[in-house]
Amino acid sequence: MAIVPEKIVPEKIVTERKPRQRNPRGQGDKLRDDIIEAASRLLADPSSPPLTLRAVAREVGVAATSVYLHFDDMASLVLAVAERRFGELVKLQDLALEGIVDPADRVRAGCLAYCEFGLAYPGHYQVMFITQSELLAAIPVEQMPGYEVFQQLIEEVAACQGLAPDAQEAFLTAAIIWQQLHGIVSLRISRPRFPWPPLEPAVFEAVNRILALTPSPPNDRG
């Protein structure tokens, strides 16, 4: 059962586009949010043509010049979309970890929340990993979309292994786990008819094997 609570996922993701009303003066941030959400909807829709700033402007219901006031190019807009979606994932994982004390259970719960989010919103998950190489090459790794999610995983893994958060071993183990989680989500999105095992035990088994943990009962999370 998915644990994605409606209060975590913004209504903009799950509602149809409504006619836009002009923002009162001084509400430029509201327009920027509308542009990001419009781009996110278009990117997540496989039937949409290649994204352009003009297409986003039409989706929002504003002139193209209004979009250019907030974003210089498509790369910067796509980066903002990815950052928004990863921010929602961070909130979801924080909620999933509430009340869980055992380090191993925290790693399992966070990883399960990651996969549930991706499978509940496959279009948005794929948007989160759209490559904008020219932009990503110009920013530090720590500022790339998704790094906050990865850093949280490193800290949880380090606690589970009894290591310092900046230990290289914790980084490498977290990277291997992220690779596994991304594979779980991506494969299930691209091959939905394949007879995949149930999600929760599959995620727990992967984490247990990577961390050499003793399997825990599926519903015993702390």
C-alpha positions in Angstrom: 0.0 0.0 0.0 1.3 3.4 -1.0 2.0 5.8 1.9 1.9 8.9 -0.2 -0.4 11.2 1.8 -2.4 13.8 0.0 -1.3 16.6 2.3 2.3 16.1 1.2 1.6 16.2 -2.6 0.5 19.6 -3.8 -2.9 19.9 -5.4 -1.3 21.3 -8.5 0.1 17.9 -9.3 -3.2 16.0 -9.2 -5.7 18.6 -10.4 -6.6 19.7 -13.9 -5.5 23.0 -15.2 -7.9 25.9 -14.4 -8.2 29.2 -16.3 -5.6 31.5 -15.0 -6.5 34.7 -13.3 -4.1 37.7 -13.3 -2.0 37.9 -10.2 -2.3 41.0 -8.1 0.7 43.3 -8.4 3.7 42.1 -6.4 2.8 38.4 -6.7 5.6 37.5 -9.0 6.5 34.5 -6.9 3.0 33.1 -7.6 3.5 33.4 -11.3 6.9 31.6 -11.0 5.2 28.8 -9.1 2.5 28.5 -11.8 5.2 28.3 -14.5 7.0 25.6 -12.7 3.9 23.5 -12.2 2.8 24.0 -15.8 6.2 22.9 -17.1 6.0 19.9 -14.7 2.6 18.9 -16.1 3.8 19.1 -19.7 7.0 17.2 -19.0 5.1 14.5 -17.2 2.7 14.0 -20.1 4.2 11.6 -22.7 1.8 12.8 -25.3 3.0 16.4 -25.1 5.3 17.7 -27.8 8.9 18.8 -26.9 8.7 21.5 -24.3 9.3 25.1 -25.1 9.0 28.3 -23.0 6.2 29.4 -25.4 4.3 26.1 -24.7 4.6 26.7 -21.0 3.3 30.2 -21.4 0.3 28.9 -23.2 -0.3 26.4 -20.5 -0.1 29.1 -17.8 -2.2 31.5 -19.8 0.4 34.4 -20.0 2.6 36.0 -22.6 5.9 34.3 -23.4 7.7 37.4 -22.1 6.3 36.7 -18.7 8.0 33.3 -18.6 11.3 34.9 -19.7 11.2 37.2 -16.8 11.6 34.2 -14.4 13.6 31.8 -16.5 16.4 32.5 -19.0 16.0 29.2 -20.9 14.5 25.7 -20.8 17.4 24.3 -18.9 16.9 26.6 -15.9 13.1 25.9 -15.9 13.6 22.1 -16.0 16.1 22.4 -13.2 13.5 24.3 -11.1 10.9 21.6 -11.9 13.2 18.8 -10.7 14.0 20.8 -7.5 10.3 21.2 -6.7 9.6 17.5 -7.1 12.6 16.4 -5.1 11.5 18.8 -2.4 8.2 16.9 -2.2 10.0 13.6 -1.9 12.1 15.0 1.0 8.9 15.9 2.8 7.4 12.5 2.2 10.4 10.7 3.5 10.5 12.9 6.6 6.9 11.9 7.3 7.7 8.2 6.7 10.5 8.4 9.3 8.4 10.0 12.0 8.5 7.9 15.2 11.1 5.4 13.8 14.2 5.1 16.0 16.0 2.0 14.9 18.6 3.0 12.3 18.0 -0.1 10.0 14.3 0.5 10.1 14.8 4.1 9.2 16.8 3.2 6.1 14.2 0.7 5.1 11.3 3.1 5.6 13.0 5.9 3.7 13.8 3.7 0.8 10.3 2.3 0.6 8.9 5.9 0.7 11.2 6.8 -2.2 10.0 3.9 -4.3 6.3 4.5 -3.4 6.6 8.1 -4.4 8.2 7.3 -7.8 5.6 4.6 -8.6 2.6 6.8 -7.4 3.7 9.6 -9.7 5.7 8.0 -12.6 5.6 11.0 -14.9 6.9 13.4 -12.2 9.6 10.8 -11.2 10.9 10.7 -14.7 10.9 14.5 -14.9 13.1 14.6 -11.8 15.8 12.9 -13.7 15.6 14.7 -17.1 19.2 15.5 -18.0 20.2 19.1 -18.5 23.9 18.5 -18.8 24.9 22.0 -19.8 23.3 23.4 -16.6 24.3 20.6 -14.3 27.9 20.9 -15.4 28.0 24.5 -14.2 26.8 23.9 -10.6 28.4 22.0 -7.6 27.3 18.5 -7.0 25.8 19.6 -3.7 23.4 21.9 -5.5 22.1 19.4 -8.0 18.5 18.3 -7.8 18.1 15.3 -5.5 21.3 15.8 -3.5 19.3 16.5 -0.4 17.6 13.2 -0.7 20.9 11.5 -1.2 22.5 13.3 1.7 19.7 12.1 4.0 20.3 8.6 2.8 24.0 8.9 3.6 23.2 10.0 7.1 20.8 7.2 7.7 23.2 4.6 6.3 26.0 6.0 8.4 23.9 5.7 11.6 23.0 2.1 10.6 26.7 1.2 10.1 28.0 3.1 13.1 30.0 5.4 10.9 30.5 9.2 10.8 28.2 10.9 8.2 31.2 12.0 6.2 32.7 8.5 6.0 33.5 7.4 2.5 32.1 3.9 3.1 28.7 5.5 4.0 28.8 7.5 0.8 29.6 4.4 -1.3 26.9 2.3 0.4 24.3 5.0 0.0 25.2 5.4 -3.7 24.7 1.7 -4.3 21.4 1.8 -2.5 20.2 4.8 -4.6 21.2 2.9 -7.7 19.1 0.0 -6.6 16.1 2.1 -5.7 16.2 4.0 -9.0 16.4 0.7 -10.8 13.4 -0.6 -8.9 11.3 2.4 -9.8 12.5 2.8 -13.4 12.0 -0.8 -14.3 8.6 -1.0 -12.8 7.6 2.1 -14.7 8.9 0.9 -18.0 7.9 -2.7 -17.6 4.6 -2.6 -15.7 3.4 -6.0 -17.0 6.5 -7.9 -15.8 5.7 -10.1 -12.7 7.6 -8.0 -10.2 7.6 -9.2 -6.6 5.6 -7.1 -4.1 7.3 -3.7 -3.6 7.8 -3.6 0.2 9.6 -7.0 0.6 11.6 -6.3 -2.6 12.9 -3.0 -1.3 13.6 -4.4 2.2 15.4 -7.4 0.8 17.6 -5.2 -1.4 18.5 -2.9 1.5 19.1 -5.9 3.8 21.5 -7.5 1.4 23.4 -4.3 0.7 23.8 -3.5 4.4 24.1 -7.1 5.4 21.1 -6.8 7.7 19.0 -9.5 9.3 15.6 -9.5 7.6 12.9 -7.8 9.7 9.1 -8.5 9.6 7.5 -6.4 6.8 5.3 -4.4 9.2 7.9 -4.0 12.0 9.3 -0.5 11.3 10.2 0.6 14.8 
